[in-house]
């Protein structure tokens, strides 16, 4: 069980962007189906939430989207671009929190709020997948700077010199 639970560190940013692209496609499909075919389709949000929870707990191990990204798509995009894992896990946690909230709101029948949360997910997943701008990573960094997240959680995040290659 110990080898199943855990998040990779470092993370291939290319794989993370592919996962975000998959999330973006699923969120847009959920919004369109929910708006055009009826709110019953909004229950696809539960699939999104399950994927986020799986990635928070195990990285890509139990996530079909994570497996596709890390094993199939990212290797075809060239050499990996390694980035710290803790901010990416935090970002997945933010996605899990938002989609779980959307599922609860859907169960309560508050569909406009579900659409609003899904709209925010389009922005976050779109920024990550298309422009490599990870909102969760930005929030993680801000929380480290104000002391909410201890710097020991991500030494590379706390010390920019650890992210740069030594000059030869």
NORRAPE-V480374 format. One record per backbone hydrogen bond with DSSP energy under -1.0 kcal/mol. CO is the residue of the C=O (numbers start at 1). NH is the residue of the N-H. Records with the same first field share a line. If there is no record, write none. Layout:
CO->NH ; NH
//
This chain:
1->5
11->83
12->16
13->17
14->18
15->19
16->20
17->21
18->22
19->23
20->24
21->25
22->26
23->27
24->28
25->29
26->30
27->31
28->32
29->33
30->34
31->35
32->36
33->37
38->41
39->42
40->43
41->44
42->45
43->46
44->48
45->49
46->50
47->51
48->52
49->53
50->54
51->55
52->56
53->57
54->58
55->59
57->6
58->61
63->67
64->68
65->69
66->70
67->71
68->72 ; 73
69->74
73->76
74->77
81->13
83->11
85->89
86->90
87->91
88->92
89->93
90->94
91->95
92->96
93->97
94->98
95->99
96->100
97->101
98->102
99->103
100->104
101->105
102->106
103->107
104->108
105->110
106->109
109->111
110->114
111->115
112->116
113->117
114->118
115->119
116->120
117->121
118->122
119->123
120->124
121->125
122->126
123->127
124->128
125->129
126->130
127->131 ; 133
128->132
134->138
135->139
136->140
137->141
138->142
139->143
140->144
141->145
142->146
143->148 ; 149
144->147
150->153
154->158
155->159
159->162
160->163
//
